[in-house]
Amino acid sequence: MDLVLERHLKRAAAATVLVAVALARSASAQVDLLRSWNDGAAKKAIVDFVHSTTTQGSTSFLAPADRIATFDQDGTLWVEHPVYTQVIYCLDRVPTLVKEKPELANVEPFKTVLSGKRAAIAKLSMKDLEKILAATLTGMSTDRFQVDVKRWIDTATDSRWHRRYTELTYAPMLELMKYLRSNGYKTYIVTGGGQDFVRVYSEETYGIPPEQVVGTAEGVKFGYDKEGRPMLTKEPKLLLNDDNAGKPEGIHLMIGRRPSAAFGNSDGDRQMIEYTKAGNGTRLAMLVLHDDAQREYAYGPANGLPDTKVGTFSQRLFDEARKDGWVIISMKNDWNRIFSSEEVAKKEKR
Amino acid sequence: MDLVLERHLKRAAAATVLVAVALARSASAQVDLLRSWNDGAAKKAIVDFVHSTTTQGSTSFLAPADRIATFDQDGTLWVEHPVYTQVIYCLDRVPTLVKEKPELANVEPFKTVLSGKRAAIAKLSMKDLEKILAATLTGMSTDRFQVDVKRWIDTATDSRWHRRYTELTYAPMLELMKYLRSNGYKTYIVTGGGQDFVRVYSEETYGIPPEQVVGTAEGVKFGYDKEGRPMLTKEPKLLLNDDNAGKPEGIHLMIGRRPSAAFGNSDGDRQMIEYTKAGNGTRLAMLVLHDDAQREYAYGPANGLPDTKVGTFSQRLFDEARKDGWVIISMKNDWNRIFSSEEVAKKEKR
C-alpha cells in the first residue's frame, strides 16, 4: 500500500516540475530570465545548452539527477579586485584578534596591519598573509566563526562602490544560476575561498545552501567546551586546497559526480573545466573575461589585458578555451548590467 | 518581471509540498509508512518527532532547509556481521589484483587470501587488512573503481542468507528514511565505510544520491591519461576517517549544518549523536541494538549481549543513551520484519 502513496507523491512531484517548466516556458515569451545578458554567442550557448539537455528525446537529454553545474566564486560571481573579499575580512579581524591576544600587538605582520598604513599592508608577503589568515580563520569554534563572518558581511563595504560585498555580485551570473535551477540543475559553488566563509552567506546571496558550497577547507576538531557541551574547533590543518587541480578533486570528494556545466574566470578554474568537458555528452564550459575597466575591472593578461596576480586569466587559458570550445564571456560586450545592486537602485528610482 | 515568475515558481513549489503533505496525511489513516515497526516507544518517538518538527506553529517547527537526518550505514542500515561488507569486497578483489600484479602472489597477506583458507584469513591482523584495503581501494581511476564495485555489489552474495548485500538492508530503516523524506527531511548517510564505495549503490539501495553520502575518504589526484584525457586517481592518503569524532567533523565538512536527527548502532556513532543532540530545539537520536540472534545477530556487549569487535555497542554508550534521552531500538521487539528482501519474498508468494 505505501507503494501507492509513493506513486502519488512521485506524481505530485512530477506535476510540480511540469508546472514549473510550463510557467518558465509560458513566461519566457514575456520575461527574459537572462535579461542582463546581451544577445550574442555567450547567451546563445547557455540557452542552447539548457534546451538540449532538458528536452525529452534530445540526444543530449540529462536526467534531472545528473544536472550539476559548478561555479567558481571570486571573479565569477562577485568582484575579486583589487583583493579577495575574504582577505579583507581577515585584515579587518586583526584589531579584535589583538584585543583578545594583546601579545600580538608588537608582532609582525599584525603590527603592520594595526598601523593602518595601506602602502605597508599592500606590501605584506604571501607568508605574512598566510599568518594573518591562519590567525583569523582558525582557532575558534565553528559557531563563533559563523557569527563573526555574518556580522562582517552584513555591514562591511568596499572602498570603490561603498556597497556591501554581497551587493557586488554579478547580476548576469545570478540570473544564470536561477535559470539553471528553474531547469532542474543543482547549482554548486566550487571556490578557492574558504568553505566555511562562503557558506555563511551563500544561501541568502546566491540561493545556494551550505551543503552545495565546496571550498578550501581546514579540518575541524570535535571536542567539548567547559560545560561539557560538544563543539567543533577550526584547526590550522589544510584538508582541501580547492584551487587548480584541487577543484576537480574537491568536486569528487563533496559531490561525487562530474558536473555537466562549469563556470570560472581564471587559471585556477582550468582543471575543473577540463574535468567537466571530459565527460560524455553535451557539456557547457564558460569563462568570464574581465575586460571592462569602466564598469568593473580589466585584467588578464589574456587578449592583451593588464596582467594581475589576483584572478589571472592567462593567454594559455584563453587559447585552450578557444581550441576546446569553452565559451568566453566578455563582461563589456555580453553583460548590459554588472551588479545585482544596480537593479535595486533602478527600482528604487521608479 | 522575473520576480513575478519567481513568485509563481515558489508558489508552485509550495503547492507541491502541500499536496505531498496532504497526500501523506490523508494516506496515514489507511497506510502506515512505518509498517515494519511494532507499536512502542521507538515508533512513537519517530512519529512524535516528525509531527512536532513539521507542524506549522509548533515550538519545535523546523524550516524544510533545516531538516537534516544522518544515518550510519553498517549495522544501522544493513548487516555488518560477521564482517563489514566492504572488507569482503576487498578480499574478493585480491585474485584480480594478483592477476594484474603477479608479483603479489607470494607476498603476505595476499598469499593467505589467495589460499582461500578461511581460518587463516580470519586470523589476519589489522595491519594485514589495511594492506589489503589500500591495495584494492586505491591506485585505480575513480571511474574504474565505480565499475568494479557496481559489478560486485550486483552479484556477490552473503554466506548465511545467500542474498545480495543490498537485499540485507533493514526494511524498518528504509521505511524510516522514506518517511522522513516525505516530511521534507534530507537524508544523509554518514558512514565509517568508504565514501566512494557506498556512493556506488546508495541511490538505488537507499534513495540517497552520491552527494548525500559522507564516508571515510581517501584523497584523489587529478591528472591525465595516456591520451591526455583528464582523470582522477584514488590515492592511499586518508582525508577523512569518518568514524567516532570523525563523524561530526565529516558532517561539518560535507554538509555544513548540524543534523536534527541522527541514527546509529555502535560506539562509532556516539560523537555524531552528541553533536546532533547539542543543537537547539527538538532533536531525535536513535541507536539500533542488535538483540535478535535468531532473525539477525545479537551483540553488544551492552545489556548483557555477547561482546564483539565489529559494531561494538558498549555499556557506556547504552548508559549515555538512557541518561540523555536517546532512543534505543530493539531489533527483536521493535521490528516485525528485518530485511527489505523479506517483503519481496512475501509478494512473490501471493
Chai-1 contact restraints between the chains, C-beta under 6 A:
chainA,res_idxA,chainB,res_idxB,connection_type,confidence,min_distance_angstrom,max_distance_angstrom,comment,restraint_id
A,M1,B,V31,contact,1.0,0.0,6.0,A-B,restraint_1
A,D2,B,V31,contact,1.0,0.0,6.0,A-B,restraint_2
A,D2,B,L33,contact,1.0,0.0,6.0,A-B,restraint_3
A,L5,B,A27,contact,1.0,0.0,6.0,A-B,restraint_4
A,L5,B,V31,contact,1.0,0.0,6.0,A-B,restraint_5
A,H8,B,L23,contact,1.0,0.0,6.0,A-B,restraint_6
A,L9,B,A20,contact,1.0,0.0,6.0,A-B,restraint_7
A,A12,B,T16,contact,1.0,0.0,6.0,A-B,restraint_8
A,A12,B,V19,contact,1.0,0.0,6.0,A-B,restraint_9
A,A12,B,A20,contact,1.0,0.0,6.0,A-B,restraint_10
A,T16,B,A12,contact,1.0,0.0,6.0,A-B,restraint_11
A,T16,B,T16,contact,1.0,0.0,6.0,A-B,restraint_12
A,V19,B,A12,contact,1.0,0.0,6.0,A-B,restraint_13
A,A20,B,L9,contact,1.0,0.0,6.0,A-B,restraint_14
A,A20,B,A12,contact,1.0,0.0,6.0,A-B,restraint_15
A,L23,B,H8,contact,1.0,0.0,6.0,A-B,restraint_16
A,A27,B,L5,contact,1.0,0.0,6.0,A-B,restraint_17
A,V31,B,M1,contact,1.0,0.0,6.0,A-B,restraint_18
A,V31,B,D2,contact,1.0,0.0,6.0,A-B,restraint_19
A,V31,B,L5,contact,1.0,0.0,6.0,A-B,restraint_20
A,L33,B,D2,contact,1.0,0.0,6.0,A-B,restraint_21
A,R199,B,G256,contact,1.0,0.0,6.0,A-B,restraint_22
A,P210,B,G256,contact,1.0,0.0,6.0,A-B,restraint_23
A,P210,B,R257,contact,1.0,0.0,6.0,A-B,restraint_24
A,E211,B,I255,contact,1.0,0.0,6.0,A-B,restraint_25
A,E211,B,G256,contact,1.0,0.0,6.0,A-B,restraint_26
A,A217,B,L253,contact,1.0,0.0,6.0,A-B,restraint_27
A,V220,B,E249,contact,1.0,0.0,6.0,A-B,restraint_28
A,V220,B,H252,contact,1.0,0.0,6.0,A-B,restraint_29
A,F222,B,A245,contact,1.0,0.0,6.0,A-B,restraint_30
A,F222,B,P248,contact,1.0,0.0,6.0,A-B,restraint_31
A,F222,B,E249,contact,1.0,0.0,6.0,A-B,restraint_32
A,F222,B,Q271,contact,1.0,0.0,6.0,A-B,restraint_33
A,R229,B,A278,contact,1.0,0.0,6.0,A-B,restraint_34
A,P230,B,E274,contact,1.0,0.0,6.0,A-B,restraint_35
A,P230,B,Y275,contact,1.0,0.0,6.0,A-B,restraint_36
A,P230,B,A278,contact,1.0,0.0,6.0,A-B,restraint_37
A,L232,B,H252,contact,1.0,0.0,6.0,A-B,restraint_38
A,A245,B,F222,contact,1.0,0.0,6.0,A-B,restraint_39
A,P248,B,F222,contact,1.0,0.0,6.0,A-B,restraint_40
A,E249,B,V220,contact,1.0,0.0,6.0,A-B,restraint_41
A,E249,B,F222,contact,1.0,0.0,6.0,A-B,restraint_42
A,H252,B,V220,contact,1.0,0.0,6.0,A-B,restraint_43
A,H252,B,L232,contact,1.0,0.0,6.0,A-B,restraint_44
A,L253,B,A217,contact,1.0,0.0,6.0,A-B,restraint_45
A,I255,B,E211,contact,1.0,0.0,6.0,A-B,restraint_46
A,G256,B,R199,contact,1.0,0.0,6.0,A-B,restraint_47
A,G256,B,P210,contact,1.0,0.0,6.0,A-B,restraint_48
A,G256,B,E211,contact,1.0,0.0,6.0,A-B,restraint_49
A,R257,B,P210,contact,1.0,0.0,6.0,A-B,restraint_50
A,Q271,B,F222,contact,1.0,0.0,6.0,A-B,restraint_51
A,E274,B,P230,contact,1.0,0.0,6.0,A-B,restraint_52
A,Y275,B,P230,contact,1.0,0.0,6.0,A-B,restraint_53
A,A278,B,R229,contact,1.0,0.0,6.0,A-B,restraint_54
A,A278,B,P230,contact,1.0,0.0,6.0,A-B,restraint_55
